[in-house]
Amino acid sequence: MTNFIKIAGVFVSLVLLSACTTGGNVGVDPNAGIDTTQTAGPVGAIPGSQQDLEENAGHRVFFAYNQYTLTPQAQSTLARQAAWLQEYPEARILLSGNCDERGTREYNLALGARRAEAARSYLASLGVDRARITTVSYGKERPIDPRSTEEAWSLNRNSTTTIKSVGS
């Protein structure tokens, strides 16, 4: 918590300092003479990258408490992932099954494995070669949100898709 307060303090200080940077140049356009029509580089994700997958297909599907059945929303996300994977046939992915903090470590590892396998089976049913998909269960060991609230638990009950490699 103290690290958060320190970081917040530094952030607030930087914001306050940036408000004071005009100093004696009040009324002077700091961008005068600068061509702002060109961008510094490409905008958006690199095709075939993890960021591309996340932005264009989604990389996470969520589950109900103590469940590993795919919701219609999860099926929709996985269908977009399957289409993305068809576009990048050399991509290999890791599906990690995750759980909230409730339940024993052993139970959550087994439930996480069933969640990852449910996602893998659905992708395979849509034409993605199972050999391109590896699964792992992290159970409750890698929460997205460490809080002990229903909102946090619902985020932590997921299967996450991560690109392992794009080449052969």
C-alpha positions in Angstrom: 0.0 0.0 0.0 2.9 2.4 0.8 4.3 1.8 -2.6 1.0 2.7 -4.2 0.9 5.9 -2.1 4.5 6.8 -3.2 3.7 6.1 -6.9 0.5 8.2 -6.6 2.5 11.0 -5.0 5.1 11.0 -7.8 2.3 11.0 -10.4 0.5 13.9 -8.8 3.8 15.8 -8.6 4.5 15.3 -12.2 1.1 16.4 -13.2 1.5 19.6 -11.1 4.9 20.2 -12.6 3.7 19.8 -16.1 1.0 22.4 -15.5 3.8 24.9 -14.6 6.0 24.3 -17.7 4.7 27.2 -19.7 6.5 29.6 -17.4 7.3 32.9 -19.2 6.1 31.6 -22.5 2.4 32.3 -21.9 0.6 32.8 -25.2 3.3 31.0 -27.3 2.3 28.0 -29.3 4.7 25.2 -28.3 3.9 23.4 -31.5 4.6 26.3 -33.8 6.6 25.2 -36.8 6.2 21.5 -36.1 4.4 19.3 -38.7 1.8 17.4 -36.7 0.3 15.6 -39.7 2.9 12.8 -39.6 2.9 10.1 -37.0 6.1 8.8 -35.3 5.5 5.2 -36.3 2.8 2.6 -37.1 -0.4 2.7 -35.1 -2.0 -0.5 -33.8 -0.7 -3.9 -33.2 1.8 -5.9 -35.2 -0.2 -8.5 -37.3 0.1 -11.9 -35.7 1.2 -10.5 -32.3 -0.3 -11.1 -28.8 -1.6 -7.5 -28.9 -3.2 -8.2 -32.3 -4.9 -11.2 -30.9 -6.1 -9.3 -27.8 -7.4 -6.3 -29.8 -9.0 -8.2 -32.7 -10.2 -11.5 -31.2 -10.0 -11.2 -27.4 -7.7 -13.4 -25.3 -9.8 -14.3 -22.3 -13.1 -16.1 -21.7 -14.9 -16.2 -18.3 -16.7 -18.9 -16.4 -19.4 -19.0 -13.8 -18.6 -20.1 -10.2 -17.5 -23.7 -10.1 -18.2 -24.2 -13.8 -16.2 -25.0 -16.9 -19.0 -24.9 -19.5 -18.7 -22.2 -22.2 -21.1 -19.3 -22.2 -22.4 -17.9 -25.5 -20.1 -14.9 -24.9 -17.1 -17.3 -24.4 -18.1 -19.2 -27.5 -18.2 -15.9 -29.5 -14.7 -14.9 -28.3 -13.3 -18.4 -29.1 -14.9 -18.2 -32.6 -13.0 -14.9 -33.2 -9.8 -16.6 -31.9 -10.4 -19.5 -34.2 -10.7 -17.1 -37.2 -7.6 -15.3 -36.0 -5.7 -18.6 -35.8 -6.8 -19.5 -39.3 -5.3 -16.3 -40.5 -2.0 -17.1 -38.7 -1.6 -20.9 -39.3 1.9 -20.9 -37.9 0.8 -19.5 -34.5 0.9 -21.8 -31.5 -1.0 -20.9 -28.4 -1.2 -21.7 -24.7 -4.6 -21.8 -23.0 -4.3 -21.3 -19.2 -7.2 -22.2 -17.0 -7.6 -20.0 -13.9 -9.9 -20.0 -10.9 -10.8 -17.6 -8.1 -9.3 -18.0 -4.6 -12.1 -20.1 -3.1 -11.6 -23.8 -2.9 -8.5 -25.9 -2.3 -5.4 -25.6 -4.4 -5.9 -29.2 -5.8 -9.6 -28.6 -6.6 -8.8 -25.3 -8.4 -5.9 -26.9 -10.4 -8.3 -29.6 -11.6 -11.1 -27.0 -12.4 -8.6 -24.8 -14.2 -7.5 -27.7 -16.3 -11.1 -28.4 -17.3 -11.6 -24.8 -18.2 -8.5 -24.7 -20.5 -9.6 -28.0 -22.1 -13.1 -26.7 -22.7 -11.6 -23.8 -24.6 -9.2 -26.1 -26.5 -12.0 -28.5 -27.5 -14.2 -25.6 -28.7 -11.3 -24.2 -30.8 -10.7 -27.7 -32.2 -14.4 -28.0 -33.1 -14.0 -24.8 -35.2 -11.1 -26.3 -37.2 -8.0 -25.3 -35.2 -5.5 -28.2 -35.1 -5.3 -29.4 -31.5 -1.5 -29.8 -32.0 -1.2 -26.0 -32.1 -2.8 -25.7 -28.6 -1.1 -26.4 -25.3 -3.1 -26.2 -22.0 -2.0 -25.5 -18.5 -3.9 -24.9 -15.2 -2.7 -22.3 -12.8 -5.7 -22.8 -10.5 -5.9 -19.9 -8.2 -2.2 -19.1 -8.3 -2.3 -16.3 -10.9 -5.2 -14.0 -10.2 -5.9 -11.0 -12.4 -7.4 -9.2 -9.5 -6.1 -10.1 -6.0 -9.1 -8.7 -4.1 -11.5 -10.9 -2.3 -14.7 -9.6 -3.9 -17.3 -11.0 -6.2 -16.1 -8.7 -8.9 -12.5 -9.9 -8.5 -13.5 -13.5 -8.4 -15.5 -13.2 -11.6 -12.4 -11.9 -13.4 -10.2 -14.6 -12.0 -12.5 -17.4 -13.3 -11.1 -17.5 -16.9 -9.2 -19.2 -19.6 -6.5 -17.0 -21.1 -5.0 -17.4 -24.6 -1.3 -16.5 -25.0 0.7 -16.9 -28.2 3.7 -19.2 -27.6 5.2 -18.8 -31.1 4.3 -17.6 -34.5 6.8 -19.6 -36.6 7.2 -23.3 -37.0 
